[in-house]
Amino acid sequence: QQPVQSPQAVILREGEDAVINCSSSKALYSVHWYRQKHGEAPVFLMILLKGGEQKGHEKISASFNEKKQQSSLYLTASQLSYSGTYFCGTERSDSWGKLQFGAGTQVVVTP
Amino acid sequence: DGGITQSPKYLFRKEGQNVTLSCEQNLNHDAMYWYRQDPGQGLRLIYYSQIVNDFQKGDIAEGYSVSREKKESFPLTVTSAQKNPTAFYLCASSIKTDSYEQYFGPGTRLTVT
């Protein structure tokens, strides 16, 4: 079952902040975040593991609420280069190694 | 340069024909994956392989087949049994399957008419 991402799309002015949410109905072991530019391959941003270990990327950070099986990606002081579609990939506790991706959140950053 | 290559970038086939998509990696990764992406949708896992000569079905394996005879290669065959084969196909690899970042190839856009 795919995780649910929200919002579907967001438009920002350069310098503004945004939050993208990802939720699952199943117990999760990890949450991965990727960004994909149009026509290109997804690029890894970060992974959040059950237990709190986290890695970051530029001014983009994320949290993982294990009790709620939810993750949030925070885009801080957005730059034009942040435009793209953001996907969360969830790794279930009963299915290690397999990622299930959300439908994506399209982010457009304008000057 | 280390990375993942997929070829060709664009592929056109007639309905009823099998077609094989290439994926090669020189990252020395154990795990490899195939995903399908349809417009406006996320990635859906077709097959994945944790080691040579072993692979598992993903969420949408019907109509597809794979092989993993070499660590660096994981070709995907789209068979005539796949009802809607037109899509963007992405290959990825990771050091191992458990909770490691995946590196994606540039993708192959397959059009079947």
Backbone of each chain as ProteinMPNN parsed JSONL, in Angstrom:
{"seq_chain_A": "QQPVQSPQAVILREGEDAVINCSSSKALYSVHWYRQKHGEAPVFLMILLKGGEQKGHEKISASFNEKKQQSSLYLTASQLSYSGTYFCGTERSDSWGKLQFGAGTQVVVTP", "coords_chain_A": {"N_chain_A": [[0.848, -1.194, 0.0], [0.636, 2.143, -0.955], [2.329, 5.004, 0.44], [0.801, 8.066, 1.599], [1.031, 11.239, 0.28], [1.135, 14.743, 0.992], [1.033, 18.305, 0.497], [-0.414, 17.934, -2.844], [0.703, 19.669, -4.601], [2.73, 22.622, -4.479], [3.328, 26.089, -4.53], [5.923, 28.349, -4.298], [7.513, 31.401, -3.295], [10.84, 32.448, -3.823], [12.865, 31.959, -1.015], [10.817, 31.452, 0.762], [9.225, 29.104, 3.042], [8.344, 25.583, 3.191], [6.356, 22.661, 3.858], [6.254, 19.207, 3.44], [4.292, 16.368, 3.646], [4.188, 12.899, 4.578], [2.535, 9.914, 4.924], [1.816, 6.719, 6.356], [-0.111, 3.705, 6.585], [0.934, 1.523, 7.683], [3.363, -0.042, 9.868], [6.514, 1.453, 9.951], [9.969, 1.113, 8.979], [11.873, 2.726, 7.881], [12.104, 5.924, 6.245], [12.514, 7.343, 3.113], [13.593, 10.162, 1.226], [13.277, 11.693, -1.949], [14.128, 13.733, -4.76], [12.902, 14.743, -7.873], [13.625, 16.073, -10.968], [12.051, 17.384, -13.886], [11.812, 14.917, -16.368], [14.135, 13.732, -15.567], [16.18, 11.473, -13.54], [15.232, 10.382, -10.242], [16.729, 11.896, -7.338], [18.538, 11.138, -4.464], [17.755, 12.455, -1.282], [17.562, 12.256, 1.595], [17.523, 9.925, 4.366], [15.49, 8.57, 6.892], [15.652, 6.792, 9.792], [14.016, 4.334, 11.806], [14.119, 4.959, 15.195], [15.48, 7.231, 15.123], [17.821, 8.104, 13.762], [19.214, 10.373, 11.469], [19.816, 11.946, 8.319], [20.947, 14.833, 6.585], [20.409, 17.386, 4.062], [21.596, 20.09, 2.427], [19.587, 22.941, 2.912], [17.458, 21.467, 3.63], [15.477, 19.549, 5.64], [14.219, 16.853, 7.712], [11.675, 15.036, 9.505], [10.634, 12.221, 11.496], [7.938, 10.653, 12.678], [7.499, 8.063, 14.588], [5.421, 6.913, 15.995], [3.115, 7.799, 14.758], [3.6, 6.983, 12.221], [4.483, 8.769, 10.284], [6.138, 11.123, 8.174], [7.82, 14.216, 7.71], [8.951, 16.616, 5.404], [11.03, 19.381, 5.338], [11.352, 22.354, 3.686], [13.466, 24.923, 3.745], [13.852, 28.413, 3.518], [13.574, 28.57, 0.633], [15.088, 27.861, -2.535], [15.535, 28.566, -6.051], [16.487, 26.261, -7.189], [15.271, 24.264, -5.792], [12.954, 23.497, -6.965], [10.869, 20.956, -8.283], [9.725, 17.517, -8.225], [8.878, 15.971, -5.28], [9.381, 12.936, -3.668], [8.34, 10.596, -1.26], [9.646, 7.589, 0.029], [8.74, 4.663, 1.506], [9.817, 2.23, 3.826], [8.667, -0.658, 4.978], [8.29, -2.21, 8.2], [7.802, -4.905, 8.086], [8.765, -5.656, 5.71], [11.53, -5.438, 4.742], [13.879, -3.663, 2.772], [12.316, -3.179, 0.556], [11.012, -0.455, -1.089], [8.191, 1.653, -1.012], [6.663, 4.077, -2.895], [5.286, 7.354, -2.548], [2.811, 9.368, -4.306], [3.943, 11.737, -4.958], [4.951, 15.21, -4.568], [4.594, 18.161, -6.149], [6.773, 20.806, -6.418], [7.105, 24.199, -6.944], [9.249, 26.807, -7.264], [9.338, 30.221, -7.397], [10.845, 33.252, -8.723]], "CA_chain_A": [[0.0, 0.0, 0.0], [1.489, 3.309, -1.101], [2.148, 6.078, 1.419], [0.031, 9.211, 1.109], [1.758, 12.498, 0.377], [0.36, 15.979, 0.882], [0.02, 18.502, -0.536], [-0.056, 17.426, -4.175], [1.544, 20.683, -5.239], [2.906, 23.862, -3.731], [4.064, 27.132, -5.24], [6.611, 29.187, -3.323], [8.448, 32.417, -3.755], [12.193, 32.233, -3.317], [13.036, 32.39, 0.374], [9.731, 30.967, 1.612], [9.356, 27.75, 3.583], [7.245, 24.669, 2.89], [6.401, 21.357, 4.509], [5.634, 18.116, 2.681], [4.0, 15.285, 4.566], [4.119, 11.538, 4.042], [1.992, 9.072, 5.985], [1.583, 5.323, 6.018], [-1.0, 2.989, 7.503], [1.7, 0.374, 8.169], [4.55, 0.274, 10.667], [7.638, 1.743, 9.069], [11.328, 1.026, 9.485], [12.59, 3.907, 7.41], [11.49, 6.775, 5.225], [13.486, 7.957, 2.21], [13.089, 11.289, 0.437], [13.951, 11.893, -3.219], [13.64, 14.84, -5.589], [13.019, 14.445, -9.297], [13.381, 17.171, -11.897], [11.307, 16.905, -15.047], [12.551, 14.15, -17.355], [15.381, 13.205, -15.013], [16.054, 10.434, -12.526], [15.153, 10.871, -8.852], [17.995, 12.039, -6.629], [18.379, 10.897, -3.037], [17.935, 13.591, -0.38], [17.886, 11.795, 2.929], [16.826, 8.767, 4.903], [15.206, 8.619, 8.324], [15.504, 5.435, 10.293], [13.342, 4.12, 13.081], [15.131, 5.116, 16.235], [15.873, 8.635, 15.145], [19.004, 8.518, 13.002], [18.787, 11.222, 10.364], [20.836, 12.617, 7.532], [20.385, 16.048, 6.012], [20.847, 17.79, 2.726], [21.476, 21.543, 2.228], [18.664, 23.522, 3.889], [16.299, 20.604, 3.65], [15.539, 18.633, 6.766], [13.028, 16.015, 7.807], [11.382, 14.388, 10.78], [9.953, 10.932, 11.375], [7.155, 10.343, 13.868], [7.312, 6.606, 14.523], [4.114, 6.539, 16.555], [2.07, 8.106, 13.787], [4.053, 6.502, 10.899], [4.466, 9.943, 9.417], [7.374, 11.873, 8.005], [7.645, 15.526, 7.103], [10.147, 17.199, 4.784], [10.99, 20.827, 5.513], [12.157, 23.15, 2.755], [13.683, 26.19, 4.439], [14.446, 29.471, 2.685], [13.636, 27.865, -0.644], [15.855, 28.402, -3.659], [14.989, 28.156, -7.347], [16.927, 24.885, -7.461], [14.44, 23.315, -5.05], [11.814, 23.098, -7.788], [10.887, 19.561, -8.703], [8.735, 16.693, -7.559], [9.447, 15.296, -4.119], [8.754, 11.65, -3.368], [8.789, 9.834, -0.099], [9.664, 6.139, -0.147], [8.665, 4.069, 2.838], [10.258, 0.843, 3.996], [7.863, -1.214, 6.061], [9.001, -3.073, 9.156], [7.598, -6.314, 7.724], [9.174, -5.841, 4.317], [12.793, -4.721, 4.594], [14.524, -3.625, 1.472], [11.388, -2.746, -0.477], [10.456, 0.875, -0.908], [6.945, 2.01, -1.685], [6.736, 5.516, -3.078], [4.078, 8.146, -2.653], [2.522, 9.898, -5.642], [4.79, 12.898, -5.203], [4.512, 16.586, -4.346], [5.265, 19.049, -7.092], [7.16, 22.083, -5.817], [7.55, 25.215, -7.89], [9.795, 27.986, -6.599], [9.396, 31.324, -8.35], [11.724, 34.356, -8.272]], "C_chain_A": [[0.886, 1.248, 0.0], [1.275, 4.297, 0.039], [1.408, 7.237, 0.755], [0.829, 10.474, 1.332], [0.789, 13.674, 0.273], [1.284, 17.166, 1.143], [0.461, 17.883, -1.862], [0.884, 18.387, -4.875], [1.628, 21.902, -4.349], [3.735, 24.831, -4.569], [4.641, 28.092, -4.199], [7.348, 30.319, -4.02], [9.806, 32.088, -3.134], [12.293, 32.764, -1.884], [11.943, 31.909, 1.316], [9.987, 29.519, 2.044], [8.16, 26.895, 3.173], [7.458, 23.361, 3.634], [5.655, 20.35, 3.631], [5.475, 16.947, 3.635], [3.849, 13.954, 3.852], [3.608, 10.638, 5.162], [1.691, 7.68, 5.466], [0.652, 4.695, 7.042], [-0.288, 1.785, 8.129], [2.888, 0.841, 8.999], [5.76, 0.4, 9.746], [8.97, 1.544, 9.776], [12.132, 2.246, 9.062], [11.757, 4.668, 6.401], [12.611, 7.426, 4.421], [12.809, 9.123, 1.502], [13.954, 11.479, -0.806], [13.343, 13.105, -3.917], [13.897, 14.484, -7.049], [12.704, 15.697, -10.107], [12.766, 16.562, -13.161], [12.202, 16.166, -16.047], [13.845, 13.539, -16.849], [15.114, 12.096, -13.997], [15.896, 11.062, -11.137], [16.539, 10.906, -8.219], [17.731, 11.917, -5.14], [18.632, 12.18, -2.24], [18.36, 13.124, 1.003], [17.066, 10.577, 3.31], [16.64, 8.952, 6.403], [14.907, 7.212, 8.789], [14.711, 5.414, 11.582], [14.408, 4.181, 14.169], [15.776, 6.478, 16.19], [17.079, 9.036, 14.351], [18.56, 9.291, 11.768], [19.995, 11.767, 9.621], [20.186, 13.809, 6.869], [20.983, 16.382, 4.674], [20.568, 19.27, 2.565], [20.571, 22.125, 3.316], [17.372, 22.727, 3.92], [16.464, 19.628, 4.793], [14.241, 17.851, 6.841], [12.892, 15.441, 9.196], [10.611, 13.112, 10.513], [9.267, 10.649, 12.695], [6.786, 8.867, 13.804], [5.946, 6.179, 15.036], [3.007, 6.739, 15.542], [2.4, 7.56, 12.392], [3.985, 7.634, 9.879], [5.854, 10.558, 9.33], [7.046, 13.205, 7.355], [8.988, 16.015, 6.572], [10.003, 18.71, 4.843], [11.938, 21.494, 4.512], [12.269, 24.544, 3.357], [14.376, 27.186, 3.525], [14.655, 28.954, 1.268], [14.417, 28.632, -1.71], [15.226, 27.899, -4.947], [15.318, 26.689, -7.646], [16.1, 23.838, -6.719], [13.22, 22.865, -5.851], [11.977, 21.663, -8.262], [9.758, 18.817, -8.018], [9.421, 15.888, -6.465], [8.653, 14.029, -3.823], [9.254, 11.126, -2.033], [8.708, 8.351, -0.466], [9.687, 5.511, 1.226], [9.069, 2.601, 2.807], [9.524, 0.284, 5.207], [8.684, -2.143, 6.948], [8.869, -4.541, 8.792], [8.062, -6.607, 6.299], [10.457, -5.054, 4.035], [13.3, -4.777, 3.17], [13.627, -3.175, 0.343], [10.864, -1.37, -0.147], [9.137, 1.0, -1.659], [6.889, 3.529, -1.714], [5.351, 6.152, -3.098], [3.939, 8.711, -4.06], [3.315, 11.156, -5.969], [4.121, 14.219, -4.883], [5.298, 17.483, -5.28], [5.524, 20.403, -6.418], [7.669, 23.013, -6.91], [8.002, 26.428, -7.09], [9.967, 29.084, -7.638], [10.286, 32.455, -7.808], [10.936, 35.404, -7.491]], "O_chain_A": [[1.771, 1.393, 0.844], [0.163, 4.417, 0.552], [1.39, 7.372, -0.468], [1.257, 10.753, 2.452], [-0.223, 13.615, -0.426], [2.224, 17.049, 1.929], [1.575, 17.373, -1.978], [1.753, 17.977, -5.645], [0.721, 22.185, -3.566], [4.705, 24.447, -5.224], [3.922, 28.583, -3.329], [7.749, 30.206, -5.178], [9.885, 31.517, -2.046], [11.858, 33.878, -1.588], [12.113, 31.951, 2.535], [10.837, 28.821, 1.492], [7.094, 27.42, 2.848], [8.58, 23.001, 3.991], [4.557, 20.625, 3.147], [6.411, 16.581, 4.346], [3.442, 13.886, 2.692], [4.197, 10.607, 6.243], [1.356, 7.489, 4.297], [0.624, 5.092, 8.207], [-0.842, 1.113, 8.999], [3.359, 1.969, 8.855], [5.992, -0.442, 8.878], [9.1, 1.765, 10.98], [12.976, 2.733, 9.814], [10.835, 4.13, 5.789], [13.546, 7.99, 4.989], [11.613, 9.083, 1.214], [15.183, 11.436, -0.741], [12.185, 13.452, -3.686], [14.967, 13.991, -7.407], [11.644, 16.303, -9.946], [12.945, 15.38, -13.452], [13.208, 16.701, -16.514], [14.574, 12.901, -17.609], [13.967, 11.822, -13.644], [16.387, 12.166, -10.899], [17.4, 10.076, -8.511], [16.799, 12.528, -4.618], [19.6, 12.897, -2.491], [19.395, 13.546, 1.519], [16.065, 10.244, 2.676], [17.537, 9.435, 7.093], [14.032, 6.531, 8.256], [14.736, 6.372, 12.355], [15.456, 3.542, 14.073], [16.526, 6.853, 17.092], [17.361, 10.231, 14.26], [17.613, 8.886, 11.095], [21.049, 12.016, 10.206], [18.981, 13.792, 6.616], [21.933, 15.749, 4.214], [19.405, 19.674, 2.566], [20.759, 21.843, 4.5], [16.308, 23.275, 4.209], [17.488, 18.953, 4.896], [13.282, 18.146, 6.126], [13.854, 15.367, 9.96], [10.014, 12.938, 9.451], [9.924, 10.432, 13.712], [5.884, 8.469, 13.067], [5.381, 5.194, 14.562], [2.07, 5.945, 15.471], [1.579, 7.66, 11.48], [3.493, 7.464, 8.764], [6.635, 10.519, 10.28], [6.117, 13.312, 6.554], [10.025, 15.846, 7.214], [8.975, 19.258, 4.444], [13.141, 21.238, 4.494], [11.273, 25.26, 3.465], [15.35, 26.859, 2.847], [15.781, 28.909, 0.771], [14.402, 29.861, -1.77], [14.475, 26.924, -4.941], [14.533, 25.976, -8.27], [16.222, 22.645, -6.998], [12.526, 21.935, -5.44], [13.075, 21.219, -8.595], [8.938, 19.411, -7.318], [10.421, 15.212, -6.706], [7.425, 14.048, -3.74], [10.442, 11.206, -1.722], [7.804, 7.926, -1.186], [10.574, 5.805, 2.027], [8.716, 1.848, 1.9], [9.752, 0.722, 6.335], [9.642, -2.773, 6.5], [9.73, -5.345, 9.149], [7.784, -7.675, 5.753], [10.476, -4.138, 3.214], [13.171, -5.781, 2.47], [14.119, -2.823, -0.729], [10.336, -1.139, 0.941], [8.99, 0.521, -2.783], [7.049, 4.187, -0.685], [4.384, 5.573, -3.592], [4.828, 8.556, -4.897], [3.355, 11.59, -7.12], [2.897, 14.341, -4.919], [6.524, 17.552, -5.205], [4.604, 21.049, -5.917], [8.549, 22.656, -7.693], [7.225, 27.005, -6.33], [10.658, 28.899, -8.639], [10.458, 32.596, -6.598], [11.507, 36.395, -7.039]]}, "seq_chain_B": "DGGITQSPKYLFRKEGQNVTLSCEQNLNHDAMYWYRQDPGQGLRLIYYSQIVNDFQKGDIAEGYSVSREKKESFPLTVTSAQKNPTAFYLCASSIKTDSYEQYFGPGTRLTVT", "coords_chain_B": {"N_chain_B": [[34.1, 7.308, -14.057], [31.721, 6.559, -11.573], [28.539, 4.971, -11.711], [25.135, 4.523, -12.88], [23.951, 3.114, -15.806], [21.513, 3.248, -18.322], [20.044, 1.88, -21.152], [18.2, 1.786, -24.229], [17.639, 5.416, -24.269], [15.201, 6.183, -25.285], [12.624, 4.078, -26.475], [10.872, 2.294, -28.894], [8.229, 0.141, -29.639], [6.281, -2.399, -31.253], [3.034, -3.571, -30.436], [2.749, -6.73, -28.831], [5.333, -7.582, -29.051], [8.24, -8.706, -27.344], [10.478, -6.867, -25.251], [13.718, -5.848, -24.208], [15.163, -4.08, -21.584], [18.104, -2.395, -20.758], [20.318, -2.332, -17.941], [23.065, -1.221, -16.235], [25.57, -1.139, -13.714], [28.408, 0.347, -12.13], [29.111, 0.616, -9.532], [29.641, -1.213, -7.682], [27.544, -2.219, -6.192], [25.412, -4.305, -4.259], [22.633, -4.607, -4.413], [19.914, -4.269, -6.706], [17.325, -2.63, -8.593], [14.147, -2.408, -10.296], [11.921, 0.019, -11.418], [8.712, 1.304, -12.302], [7.359, 4.196, -13.759], [4.534, 6.123, -14.137], [2.803, 8.845, -15.787], [2.421, 11.578, -13.581], [2.45, 9.995, -11.363], [3.829, 8.084, -8.633], [6.791, 6.03, -8.109], [6.701, 2.636, -8.944], [7.501, -0.546, -7.756], [8.969, -3.092, -9.634], [10.687, -5.424, -9.887], [13.283, -6.687, -7.732], [16.7, -7.228, -6.744], [18.848, -8.806, -4.535], [21.249, -10.11, -4.478], [23.586, -11.674, -6.746], [22.139, -13.923, -9.111], [19.738, -14.102, -7.791], [16.462, -12.912, -7.246], [13.544, -10.941, -6.48], [9.974, -10.593, -6.691], [8.362, -7.47, -7.129], [5.844, -5.046, -6.477], [4.394, -4.952, -8.853], [4.896, -7.122, -10.728], [3.823, -8.708, -12.743], [3.878, -9.695, -16.119], [6.438, -8.951, -16.592], [9.957, -9.794, -16.674], [13.134, -10.7, -15.218], [16.736, -10.962, -14.948], [19.71, -11.861, -13.171], [22.62, -12.3, -13.683], [25.139, -11.308, -13.492], [26.897, -9.196, -11.207], [26.899, -6.512, -11.883], [24.872, -6.124, -13.718], [21.431, -5.931, -14.632], [19.072, -6.748, -16.376], [15.821, -5.953, -17.712], [12.973, -7.508, -18.979], [10.24, -6.676, -20.869], [7.368, -8.222, -21.391], [5.038, -9.512, -23.863], [2.817, -10.011, -22.454], [2.37, -8.004, -20.697], [0.032, -5.645, -20.01], [-0.214, -2.832, -20.217], [2.329, -1.496, -21.278], [3.595, 0.92, -21.928], [5.551, 3.362, -20.557], [7.716, 5.071, -18.205], [10.754, 3.762, -17.362], [12.747, 3.012, -14.637], [15.91, 2.197, -13.374], [17.644, 1.202, -10.467], [20.204, 1.198, -7.909], [21.674, -0.019, -4.848], [23.883, -0.114, -1.99], [23.283, -2.231, -0.264], [20.138, -3.907, 0.329], [18.779, -3.126, 2.659], [17.648, -0.266, 3.951], [19.397, 1.62, 2.704], [20.49, 4.366, 0.684], [19.176, 4.738, -2.596], [20.508, 4.746, -5.84], [19.738, 6.178, -8.878], [19.37, 5.327, -12.35], [19.325, 7.042, -15.591], [16.96, 6.402, -16.846], [14.579, 4.768, -19.068], [12.428, 5.505, -21.637], [9.685, 3.891, -22.659], [7.666, 3.213, -25.403], [4.857, 1.69, -26.581], [3.071, 0.687, -29.353]], "CA_chain_B": [[32.988, 7.783, -13.245], [30.804, 5.514, -11.149], [27.146, 5.318, -11.904], [24.215, 3.552, -13.465], [23.586, 3.448, -17.179], [20.367, 2.562, -18.896], [19.939, 2.126, -22.584], [18.356, 3.143, -24.753], [16.868, 6.426, -23.549], [13.85, 6.06, -25.839], [12.436, 2.795, -27.13], [9.553, 2.157, -29.492], [7.954, -1.237, -30.03], [4.921, -2.747, -31.642], [2.326, -4.445, -29.502], [2.968, -8.151, -29.063], [6.763, -7.884, -29.063], [8.984, -8.571, -26.099], [11.566, -5.906, -25.358], [14.6, -5.903, -23.044], [15.782, -2.822, -21.189], [19.413, -2.657, -20.169], [20.741, -1.586, -16.766], [24.419, -1.6, -15.804], [26.128, -0.265, -12.682], [29.803, 0.086, -11.772], [29.241, 1.114, -8.16], [29.874, -2.388, -6.845], [26.401, -2.385, -5.308], [24.824, -5.641, -4.251], [21.199, -4.59, -4.698], [19.445, -3.543, -7.89], [15.864, -2.51, -8.602], [13.467, -1.842, -11.439], [10.684, 0.723, -11.116], [7.932, 1.877, -13.393], [6.737, 5.475, -13.402], [3.529, 6.616, -15.063], [2.651, 10.297, -15.621], [1.746, 12.062, -12.386], [2.419, 8.985, -10.308], [5.103, 7.729, -8.029], [7.491, 4.884, -8.659], [6.202, 1.345, -8.479], [8.574, -1.539, -7.824], [8.662, -4.241, -10.5], [11.529, -6.515, -9.371], [14.531, -6.274, -7.127], [17.662, -8.313, -6.567], [19.763, -8.52, -3.431], [22.556, -10.678, -4.831], [23.619, -12.338, -8.049], [21.348, -15.142, -9.275], [18.561, -14.093, -6.926], [15.633, -11.718, -7.389], [12.194, -11.074, -5.919], [8.937, -9.784, -7.308], [7.896, -6.281, -6.441], [4.391, -4.885, -6.399], [3.72, -5.053, -10.167], [5.798, -7.978, -11.513], [3.14, -9.436, -13.821], [4.189, -9.232, -17.466], [7.854, -8.588, -16.642], [10.911, -10.798, -16.19], [14.479, -10.162, -15.023], [17.811, -11.903, -14.656], [20.849, -11.221, -12.488], [23.733, -13.236, -13.876], [26.347, -10.608, -13.093], [26.61, -8.201, -10.174], [26.741, -5.172, -12.432], [23.846, -6.062, -14.748], [20.098, -6.372, -14.185], [18.157, -6.413, -17.484], [14.381, -6.137, -17.541], [12.235, -7.816, -20.197], [8.816, -6.369, -20.856], [6.811, -9.238, -22.286], [3.778, -9.17, -24.528], [1.746, -10.22, -21.477], [2.175, -6.762, -19.935], [-1.116, -5.027, -20.694], [0.027, -1.403, -20.461], [3.776, -1.381, -21.121], [4.109, 2.268, -22.172], [5.869, 3.996, -19.271], [9.11, 5.448, -17.957], [11.32, 2.697, -16.541], [13.942, 3.45, -13.908], [16.709, 1.191, -12.701], [18.361, 1.783, -9.332], [21.03, 0.262, -7.151], [22.101, 0.433, -3.523], [24.932, -0.973, -1.447], [22.503, -3.42, 0.098], [18.729, -3.546, 0.254], [18.189, -2.611, 3.889], [17.762, 1.107, 4.421], [20.464, 2.391, 2.083], [19.993, 5.192, -0.403], [19.189, 4.154, -3.924], [20.998, 5.611, -6.911], [18.935, 5.878, -10.052], [19.845, 5.577, -13.693], [18.6, 8.117, -16.275], [15.647, 5.93, -17.268], [14.222, 4.447, -20.458], [11.006, 5.774, -21.92], [9.201, 2.871, -23.592], [6.363, 3.463, -26.035], [4.37, 0.525, -27.335], [1.881, 1.074, -30.132]], "C_chain_B": [[32.074, 6.632, -12.859], [29.375, 5.939, -11.356], [26.344, 4.186, -12.488], [23.863, 4.01, -14.872], [22.398, 2.609, -17.608], [20.335, 2.879, -20.386], [18.832, 1.273, -23.18], [17.55, 4.141, -23.935], [15.411, 6.386, -23.996], [13.769, 4.751, -26.617], [11.006, 2.699, -27.633], [9.382, 0.717, -29.959], [6.5, -1.379, -30.444], [4.324, -3.671, -30.583], [2.586, -5.902, -29.859], [4.417, -8.563, -29.081], [7.321, -7.796, -27.659], [10.104, -7.549, -26.315], [12.385, -5.949, -24.066], [15.274, -4.562, -22.827], [17.067, -3.136, -20.423], [19.642, -1.778, -18.936], [22.086, -2.12, -16.303], [24.896, -0.625, -14.741], [27.574, -0.661, -12.389], [30.12, 0.619, -10.388], [29.562, -0.008, -7.183], [28.76, -2.585, -5.811], [25.847, -3.797, -5.405], [23.386, -5.634, -4.773], [20.876, -3.772, -5.941], [17.929, -3.647, -7.964], [15.385, -2.048, -9.977], [12.145, -1.23, -10.97], [10.014, 1.149, -12.408], [7.322, 3.168, -12.904], [5.783, 5.885, -14.513], [3.292, 8.094, -14.783], [1.873, 10.673, -14.364], [1.699, 11.078, -11.241], [3.814, 8.752, -9.75], [5.723, 6.531, -8.718], [6.896, 3.598, -8.08], [7.246, 0.266, -8.76], [8.14, -2.749, -8.648], [9.376, -5.489, -9.974], [12.71, -5.902, -8.645], [15.406, -7.489, -6.866], [18.648, -7.908, -5.482], [21.164, -9.035, -3.714], [22.455, -11.322, -6.2], [22.824, -13.634, -8.0], [20.162, -15.238, -8.323], [17.789, -12.812, -7.157], [14.236, -12.017, -6.851], [11.23, -10.175, -6.67], [8.65, -8.57, -6.437], [6.382, -6.244, -6.466], [3.672, -5.096, -7.728], [4.552, -5.913, -11.118], [5.129, -8.647, -12.725], [3.45, -8.826, -15.187], [5.638, -8.804, -17.646], [8.701, -9.782, -16.215], [12.289, -10.156, -16.095], [15.467, -11.315, -14.903], [18.921, -11.147, -13.951], [22.008, -12.203, -12.528], [25.058, -12.625, -13.467], [25.975, -9.522, -12.087], [26.263, -6.855, -10.789], [25.571, -5.038, -13.398], [22.515, -6.629, -14.271], [19.092, -6.012, -15.282], [16.706, -6.76, -17.18], [13.75, -6.435, -18.9], [10.764, -7.513, -19.985], [8.18, -7.316, -21.866], [5.494, -8.762, -22.894], [2.591, -9.36, -23.584], [1.478, -8.975, -20.636], [1.132, -5.921, -20.665], [-0.897, -3.557, -21.044], [1.516, -1.102, -20.32], [4.338, 0.024, -21.305], [4.298, 2.984, -20.848], [7.331, 4.41, -19.273], [9.669, 4.421, -16.979], [12.653, 3.156, -15.946], [14.605, 2.268, -13.223], [17.459, 1.886, -11.566], [19.235, 0.728, -8.688], [21.333, 0.856, -5.785], [23.122, -0.562, -2.996], [24.338, -2.321, -1.049], [21.053, -2.991, 0.096], [18.247, -2.809, 1.496], [18.576, -1.182, 4.186], [18.995, 1.854, 3.931], [19.883, 3.203, 0.939], [20.122, 4.467, -1.737], [19.661, 5.202, -4.926], [20.292, 5.199, -8.197], [19.69, 6.136, -11.346], [18.975, 6.635, -14.365], [17.239, 7.694, -16.813], [15.549, 5.616, -18.753], [12.735, 4.7, -20.629], [10.563, 4.817, -23.02], [7.818, 3.245, -24.102], [6.001, 2.263, -26.875], [3.083, 0.903, -28.044], [1.293, -0.13, -30.872]], "O_chain_B": [[31.692, 5.824, -13.705], [29.03, 7.111, -11.202], [26.804, 3.047, -12.579], [23.516, 5.172, -15.086], [22.299, 1.423, -17.294], [20.572, 4.012, -20.804], [18.556, 0.174, -22.699], [16.85, 3.75, -23.001], [14.499, 6.536, -23.182], [14.704, 4.365, -27.318], [10.053, 2.981, -26.906], [10.271, 0.146, -30.591], [5.627, -0.606, -30.049], [5.028, -4.442, -29.931], [2.637, -6.266, -31.034], [4.723, -9.754, -29.122], [6.933, -6.929, -26.876], [10.609, -7.393, -27.426], [11.832, -6.069, -22.972], [15.868, -3.983, -23.737], [17.105, -4.018, -19.565], [19.213, -0.625, -18.896], [22.235, -3.308, -16.015], [24.658, 0.579, -14.847], [27.923, -1.842, -12.398], [31.248, 1.023, -10.105], [29.735, 0.234, -5.988], [29.005, -3.057, -4.701], [25.817, -4.403, -6.476], [22.975, -6.546, -5.49], [21.478, -2.728, -6.194], [17.326, -4.602, -7.476], [16.113, -1.389, -10.718], [11.367, -1.848, -10.244], [10.651, 1.327, -13.447], [6.825, 3.244, -11.781], [6.17, 5.982, -15.678], [3.547, 8.561, -13.672], [0.79, 10.142, -14.117], [0.993, 11.295, -10.256], [4.822, 9.167, -10.322], [5.254, 6.076, -9.762], [6.629, 3.501, -6.883], [7.797, 0.182, -9.858], [7.094, -3.348, -8.4], [8.733, -6.49, -9.655], [13.094, -4.76, -8.899], [14.925, -8.619, -6.78], [19.208, -6.812, -5.506], [22.149, -8.465, -3.246], [21.362, -11.492, -6.741], [22.828, -14.348, -6.998], [19.643, -16.327, -8.077], [18.382, -11.738, -7.256], [13.807, -13.168, -6.776], [11.612, -9.138, -7.212], [8.686, -8.626, -5.208], [5.722, -7.283, -6.476], [2.475, -5.386, -7.744], [4.88, -5.463, -12.216], [5.822, -9.102, -13.636], [3.309, -7.621, -15.395], [6.027, -8.349, -18.721], [8.235, -10.664, -15.494], [12.583, -9.191, -16.799], [15.084, -12.478, -14.775], [19.057, -9.934, -14.114], [22.331, -12.85, -11.532], [25.999, -13.345, -13.132], [24.864, -8.993, -12.119], [25.416, -6.134, -10.262], [25.296, -3.932, -13.862], [22.466, -7.66, -13.6], [18.334, -5.055, -15.123], [16.412, -7.732, -16.484], [13.968, -5.698, -19.862], [10.13, -8.017, -19.059], [8.434, -7.21, -23.066], [4.925, -7.75, -22.487], [1.482, -8.917, -23.884], [0.466, -8.903, -19.939], [1.338, -5.533, -21.815], [-1.366, -3.1, -22.087], [1.922, -0.503, -19.325], [5.459, 0.291, -20.873], [3.342, 3.194, -20.102], [8.076, 4.135, -20.214], [9.121, 4.23, -15.893], [13.55, 3.618, -16.652], [13.947, 1.45, -12.579], [17.862, 3.041, -11.705], [19.043, -0.471, -8.889], [21.26, 2.069, -5.587], [23.223, -1.691, -3.477], [24.821, -3.385, -1.438], [20.764, -1.815, -0.119], [17.381, -1.941, 1.39], [19.695, -0.91, 4.621], [19.574, 2.643, 4.677], [18.912, 2.794, 0.301], [21.051, 3.692, -1.962], [19.273, 6.369, -4.871], [20.255, 4.022, -8.553], [20.53, 7.031, -11.432], [17.989, 7.083, -13.778], [16.44, 8.548, -17.199], [16.316, 6.12, -19.574], [11.903, 4.188, -19.881], [11.007, 4.917, -24.164], [6.916, 3.553, -23.322], [6.746, 1.866, -27.77], [2.13, 1.377, -27.426], [0.292, 0.007, -31.576]]}, "name": "protein", "num_of_chains": 2, "seq": "QQPVQSPQAVILREGEDAVINCSSSKALYSVHWYRQKHGEAPVFLMILLKGGEQKGHEKISASFNEKKQQSSLYLTASQLSYSGTYFCGTERSDSWGKLQFGAGTQVVVTPDGGITQSPKYLFRKEGQNVTLSCEQNLNHDAMYWYRQDPGQGLRLIYYSQIVNDFQKGDIAEGYSVSREKKESFPLTVTSAQKNPTAFYLCASSIKTDSYEQYFGPGTRLTVT"}
